[in-house]
Amino acid sequence: MTKKIRFTETVLRDGQQSLIATRMPTSDMLPIIKTMDEAGFRALEMWGGATFDSCVRYLNEDPWERLRAIRKEVKNTKLQMLLRGQNLLGYRHYADDVVKAFVGKSIENGIDVIRIFDALNDVRNLQTAIRATKEAGGECQAAISYTTSKVHTFDYFVDLAKELAKTGADSICLKDMSGVLTPYAAFELVSRIKDSVALPLEVHTHATSGISEMTYLKAAEAGADIIDTAISSFAGGTSQPATESIATAFEELGFDTGLNMNKVTKIAEYFNPIRDQFREDGILNPKVKDVEPKTLIYQVPGGMLSNLLSQLKEQGLSDKYDEVLAEVPKVRADLGFPPLVTPLSQMVGTQALMNVISGERYKLIPNEIKDYVRGYYGKSPAPISEEMKKKIIGEDEAITCRPADLIKPELAILEEEIKKYAKSEEDVLLYAMFPQQGKDFLGRREDRFYDVPTQSVSVKFAIE
């Protein structure tokens, strides 16, 4: 019997986010969308993650318009987005009314599948978004943020998959954001999750550490239903493995991929010159295409590695790179082994950096780390020692409830704040995600003199 494996194509979101910091404009996407729709992908991951931020902050585009424009062209393939649970696409927890509104509008504007994850795997932070997805008629994929530590055992992840299945999710994603899922671990975990949960299972990894193709093969052999790949133009390095290469290998091994390889080849031919232009403009840094085996040692995502390096370079401390890298797992252990994914990866990296450059551990502590220890991001995977809590938050008490329970409804307040420029609920939600950038974007759209500098001139008249 032929084994089936389906592909989610990531070039429009994670592929370009990983390699060119999500700088691809909609105009680069639209000419090839019909071909992508006809290629046989299970889904096109094209929204969420950093796309929303990048559209507003760098591209002067309305992300909602991008979604509507792509939806108009796509008739056969599901459109998929990535959502950070109660954080949505911003960098803080939002009230439940904002989460419900955002999820509802995403589906209304064309999203079919919402992949929902929480940086701490705290299921409480996923519940509102999962419920809202189902109520709006969307397909909910609940994601496990994969990492390794003494508490992140196979049993931990299998139990988490069972818990996610009970929330009403339609499928599960084993999401390896750092490229640290080894072939052995993939086979074991996929086998055990498929035995325990009667839902489709998707596996997501990155090529950062150099083992992703083997990981996908073992995941497929163990019964994974879907894998995430990127068209070769935007594959490899900190992105996903290449769609064409994996598909060709899998077909030869007896898997039915459902892909039309002629169409897939056309997609690559279309994106190759776009990639070359980004390379020429200096936006595609050759370093992000490097294999970084240190990822497997320090469990640090590729993007975090390059970010740490650039921070140290700016301060003339490049020689401290290895020292900071070695400090990252120590900070992570102190903080209860949080998975290194946004926003925790940035927070842990910054704390490690401060520990090294200040010459004294926890002499300088960012407010975000204090809030994390206070429980405002959710429950840490392992308990944080009393000694460490005291060092970071003194005598403050940590909360034990779901963080969003402390946030009052805020949609009406946001509507009032931006009513001068917002024409729709989508506009209000854009402002909610990124208040300053959102206000500036909407202000420029509604008032052509919005940010034109004004100059006052005083005139004196001489009266004879």
C-alpha positions in Angstrom: 0.0 0.0 0.0 1.3 3.4 -0.9 2.0 5.7 2.1 0.6 9.2 1.9 2.4 12.3 3.0 1.2 15.8 2.4 3.2 19.1 2.2 2.5 22.6 3.6 4.5 25.2 1.6 6.0 27.9 3.8 7.8 30.3 1.3 5.1 33.0 1.8 5.6 33.0 5.6 8.2 31.0 7.5 10.5 30.5 4.5 10.9 34.2 3.8 10.6 35.1 7.5 13.6 32.8 8.4 15.8 34.1 5.6 14.9 37.7 4.7 13.2 38.8 7.9 9.7 38.8 6.2 10.6 41.5 3.8 8.8 40.0 0.7 6.0 42.4 -0.5 2.6 41.1 -1.7 3.5 42.2 -5.2 6.3 39.5 -5.3 3.7 36.8 -4.3 0.6 37.4 -6.4 1.9 36.5 -9.9 2.7 32.9 -8.8 -0.2 32.3 -6.4 -2.5 30.5 -9.0 0.4 28.1 -9.8 0.9 27.5 -6.1 -2.8 26.8 -5.7 -2.6 24.1 -8.5 0.6 22.4 -7.2 -1.2 20.0 -4.8 -0.1 21.4 -1.4 -2.1 20.6 1.6 -1.9 24.2 2.7 0.0 27.4 1.9 1.3 29.0 5.1 1.1 32.7 4.2 0.1 34.8 7.2 0.7 35.3 10.9 4.1 35.0 12.5 6.0 38.2 11.7 4.1 38.9 8.4 1.7 41.3 10.1 4.4 43.3 11.9 6.6 43.4 8.8 3.8 44.6 6.5 3.0 47.6 8.8 6.6 48.4 10.0 8.7 48.0 6.9 6.5 47.4 3.7 3.8 50.0 4.2 1.2 47.4 3.4 -2.1 46.4 5.0 -1.7 42.8 6.1 -5.5 42.3 5.9 -5.3 43.4 2.2 -2.6 40.8 1.6 -4.8 38.0 3.0 -7.8 39.1 0.9 -5.7 39.4 -2.3 -4.2 35.9 -1.9 -7.6 34.4 -0.9 -9.1 35.8 -4.1 -6.6 33.7 -6.2 -6.6 30.5 -4.2 -9.5 28.1 -4.9 -8.2 24.6 -4.1 -5.6 24.9 -1.3 -6.1 25.8 2.4 -4.6 29.1 3.6 -2.8 28.7 6.9 -1.5 31.1 9.5 0.6 31.0 12.7 -0.8 32.5 15.9 0.9 32.8 19.3 -2.1 31.9 21.4 -3.1 34.7 23.8 -0.2 36.8 22.3 -1.9 36.7 18.9 0.7 38.4 16.6 1.9 41.0 19.1 4.3 40.7 22.1 1.9 40.8 25.0 -1.1 38.9 26.2 -4.4 40.3 25.0 -7.8 40.2 26.6 -10.1 37.4 25.5 -12.4 39.8 23.6 -9.5 40.9 21.4 -8.4 37.3 20.8 -11.9 36.3 19.7 -12.3 39.3 17.4 -8.9 38.7 15.8 -9.4 35.0 15.2 -12.9 35.7 13.8 -11.7 38.4 11.4 -8.8 36.2 10.3 -11.2 33.4 9.2 -13.7 35.9 7.8 -11.0 37.4 5.6 -9.8 34.0 4.2 -7.8 31.9 6.6 -8.7 28.2 6.7 -6.2 26.7 9.2 -4.9 28.5 12.3 -1.8 26.9 13.9 -1.9 28.0 17.5 1.1 27.7 19.9 2.2 29.0 23.2 5.9 29.6 24.0 5.6 27.7 27.3 3.2 25.0 26.1 0.8 26.4 28.8 -2.5 25.0 27.4 -4.4 27.7 29.3 -2.9 30.3 26.9 -4.3 28.4 23.9 -7.9 27.8 25.0 -9.5 31.1 24.0 -7.9 31.1 20.5 -8.8 27.4 20.0 -12.4 27.9 21.0 -12.7 31.1 18.9 -11.3 29.2 15.8 -13.8 26.5 16.1 -16.7 28.9 16.7 -15.8 30.9 13.6 -15.7 27.7 11.5 -12.0 27.5 11.1 -9.7 24.5 11.3 -7.6 24.5 14.5 -4.1 23.0 14.6 -2.8 23.0 18.1 1.0 23.1 18.2 3.5 21.6 20.6 6.6 23.8 21.0 9.4 21.2 20.8 12.5 21.6 22.9 14.8 19.4 25.0 15.6 19.5 28.7 15.4 17.2 31.7 11.6 17.9 31.9 10.8 17.7 28.2 10.7 13.9 27.9 8.8 11.9 25.3 6.1 11.3 28.0 5.8 15.0 28.5 5.1 15.6 24.8 2.7 12.7 24.5 0.7 13.8 27.5 0.7 17.4 26.0 -0.6 16.0 22.7 -3.5 14.2 24.5 -4.3 17.4 26.4 -4.4 19.4 23.2 -6.7 16.8 21.5 -9.1 17.3 24.4 -9.3 21.1 23.7 -11.2 20.4 20.4 -8.2 20.8 18.0 -8.6 19.3 14.5 -4.9 18.4 14.2 -1.7 18.5 16.1 1.6 20.0 15.0 5.0 19.0 16.5 6.7 22.4 16.0 10.5 22.3 16.2 11.4 26.0 15.9 15.1 25.5 16.5 16.0 22.6 14.2 16.8 20.4 17.3 14.4 17.5 16.6 16.7 14.6 15.8 15.7 11.7 13.5 15.5 9.3 16.4 13.3 11.6 18.6 11.1 12.3 15.6 10.4 8.6 15.0 9.8 7.9 18.7 7.5 11.0 19.2 5.5 10.6 16.0 5.0 6.9 16.7 3.8 7.5 20.2 1.6 10.5 19.5 -0.1 8.7 16.6 -0.7 5.7 18.9 -2.2 8.0 21.5 -4.2 10.6 19.6 -6.6 10.0 16.7 -5.8 13.3 14.9 -3.7 14.2 11.9 -0.1 15.1 12.9 2.0 17.7 11.1 5.8 18.0 11.7 7.6 21.3 11.4 11.4 21.8 11.6 14.2 24.0 10.4 17.3 23.1 8.4 19.6 25.1 10.8 21.4 22.2 12.4 21.9 20.1 9.2 19.7 17.1 10.1 16.2 18.2 9.0 15.9 15.9 5.9 16.7 12.8 8.0 14.2 14.0 10.7 11.4 14.3 8.1 12.1 10.9 6.7 11.9 9.2 10.1 8.8 11.3 11.0 7.2 10.1 7.7 8.1 6.5 8.3 6.5 6.7 11.8 3.2 7.9 10.3 3.3 11.7 10.2 0.6 13.0 7.9 2.0 16.4 6.9 5.4 18.1 6.8 6.4 21.7 6.3 8.9 22.6 3.5 9.9 25.7 1.6 10.4 26.0 -2.2 14.2 25.7 -2.8 14.6 29.4 -3.6 13.9 30.2 0.1 14.9 26.9 1.7 17.8 25.7 3.8 19.8 27.3 6.6 17.4 28.8 9.1 14.4 28.0 6.8 12.8 24.6 6.1 14.2 21.9 3.9 13.6 22.3 0.1 10.1 21.2 -1.1 11.3 19.7 -4.4 14.2 17.7 -2.9 12.1 16.2 -0.1 9.2 15.4 -2.5 11.5 13.7 -5.1 13.2 11.6 -2.4 9.9 10.6 -0.8 8.3 9.7 -4.2 11.2 7.4 -4.9 10.8 5.8 -1.4 7.1 4.9 -2.2 5.3 7.9 -0.7 2.4 9.6 -2.4 3.0 13.3 -2.0 0.1 14.6 -4.0 2.4 17.2 -5.6 2.5 18.2 -9.3 6.3 18.5 -9.7 6.0 20.5 -13.0 4.0 23.2 -11.1 6.5 23.0 -8.2 9.4 23.5 -10.6 7.7 26.6 -12.0 7.3 28.0 -8.5 11.0 27.6 -7.9 11.8 29.2 -11.2 9.6 32.2 -10.3 11.1 32.7 -6.9 14.8 32.3 -7.8 15.3 35.8 -9.3 13.4 37.3 -6.3 15.8 35.5 -4.0 18.7 36.8 -6.1 17.5 40.3 -5.8 17.2 40.1 -2.0 20.7 38.7 -2.0 22.0 41.6 -4.1 20.2 44.1 -1.9 22.0 42.7 1.2 18.7 41.6 2.8 19.5 37.9 2.4 22.6 37.6 4.5 24.7 34.5 3.4 25.1 33.6 7.1 21.5 32.5 7.5 22.2 29.8 4.9 25.0 28.3 7.0 24.6 25.0 8.8 25.0 25.6 12.6 25.6 22.3 14.5 26.0 24.4 17.7 22.2 24.7 17.6 22.1 21.0 18.8 24.4 21.8 21.7 22.9 25.0 23.0 19.3 24.5 21.7 19.5 28.1 20.4 17.4 28.9 17.2 19.4 30.1 14.2 17.8 33.5 14.2 18.7 33.9 17.9 22.3 33.0 17.2 22.7 35.7 14.6 20.9 38.2 16.8 23.3 37.6 19.7 26.2 37.9 17.4 25.0 41.3 16.0 24.3 42.6 19.5 27.8 41.7 20.6 29.3 43.2 17.5 27.6 46.5 18.1 29.1 46.7 21.5 32.6 45.6 20.3 32.3 42.3 22.3 32.4 39.7 19.5 35.0 37.8 21.5 32.3 37.1 24.1 30.1 35.1 21.7 31.0 31.6 22.9 30.7 32.7 26.5 27.2 34.1 26.0 26.2 30.9 24.1 27.4 28.8 27.0 25.4 31.0 29.4 22.1 30.6 27.5 21.4 27.0 28.7 22.3 28.0 32.3 19.8 30.9 32.2 17.2 28.6 30.7 17.7 26.1 33.5 17.4 28.9 36.1 14.1 29.9 34.5 12.5 26.4 34.5 13.6 25.4 31.0 11.3 27.5 28.8 11.3 26.6 25.1 13.4 29.0 23.1 10.7 30.5 20.9 9.4 34.1 20.6 9.2 35.9 23.0 11.2 33.6 25.4 14.2 33.2 23.1 14.8 36.9 23.0 14.3 37.2 26.7 16.6 34.4 27.7 19.2 35.6 25.1 19.2 39.1 26.5 19.6 37.9 30.1 22.5 35.7 29.1 24.1 38.6 27.3 23.6 40.9 30.4 25.0 38.2 32.7 28.2 38.0 30.6 28.8 41.7 29.9 28.0 42.9 33.4 30.5 40.4 34.9 27.9 39.3 37.5 25.0 37.0 36.9 21.6 38.7 37.3 23.1 42.0 38.3 20.9 43.5 35.5 17.5 42.0 34.9 15.1 43.1 32.1 11.5 43.8 33.1 10.3 41.0 30.8 12.3 38.4 32.8 10.8 39.8 36.0 7.3 39.5 34.5 8.0 35.9 33.4 9.1 34.9 36.9 5.9 36.6 38.3 3.9 34.3 36.1 2.6 36.8 33.6 3.6 34.7 30.6 2.2 31.5 32.0 3.5 28.5 33.9 7.2 27.6 33.5 7.7 24.0 32.4 9.8 23.2 35.5 9.4 25.0 38.9 11.8 28.0 39.4 13.7 27.7 42.6 12.8 30.0 45.5 16.3 31.3 45.6 16.1 32.3 41.9 12.7 33.9 42.4 14.0 36.0 45.3 17.0 37.1 43.2 14.8 38.2 40.3 11.5 39.5 41.9 12.4 39.9 45.6 9.4 39.4 47.9 6.8 39.7 45.0 4.3 36.9 44.8 4.0 35.0 41.5 0.5 34.6 40.1 -0.9 31.1 39.5 -4.0 31.9 37.5 -4.2 32.1 33.7 -2.5 35.4 32.9 -5.3 36.7 30.7 -7.8 36.3 33.6 -6.2 39.5 34.9 -6.8 41.5 31.7 -10.2 43.3 31.4 -12.0 43.5 28.1 -10.1 46.0 26.0 -11.6 46.0 22.5 -13.9 49.0 23.2 -11.0 51.0 24.6 -8.8 50.2 21.6 -11.7 51.3 19.3 -12.0 54.6 21.1 -8.2 55.2 21.0 -7.9 54.8 17.2 -11.4 56.0 16.1 -9.9 59.0 14.3 -8.2 56.7 11.7 -9.9 53.3 11.9 -12.5 52.5 9.3 -13.1 48.8 10.3 -12.6 46.3 13.0 -9.6 45.0 11.1 -8.0 48.5 11.4 -8.7 48.4 15.2 -7.0 45.0 15.5 -4.0 46.2 13.4 -3.6 49.0 15.9 -4.1 46.5 18.8 -1.1 44.4 17.6 1.3 47.3 17.1 -0.1 50.5 18.7 2.6 53.0 17.5 3.3 51.5 14.1 -0.4 50.7 13.6 -1.4 54.3 14.4 1.2 55.7 12.1 0.2 53.4 9.2 -3.5 54.2 9.6 -2.8 57.9 10.1 -0.7 58.1 6.9 -3.5 56.3 5.0 -6.3 58.6 6.2 -4.4 61.9 6.4 -1.8 62.8 3.8 -0.3 65.4 6.1 -0.3 63.0 9.1 3.5 62.9 9.6 4.5 65.9 7.5 6.6 68.1 9.8 5.1 71.5 10.6 7.0 74.7 11.0 5.8 77.8 12.8 7.0 81.1 11.4 6.7 84.4 13.3 6.3 87.5 11.2 6.8 91.0 12.6 5.3 94.1 10.9 7.0 97.4 11.3 4.3 100.2 11.6 5.6 103.6 10.8 
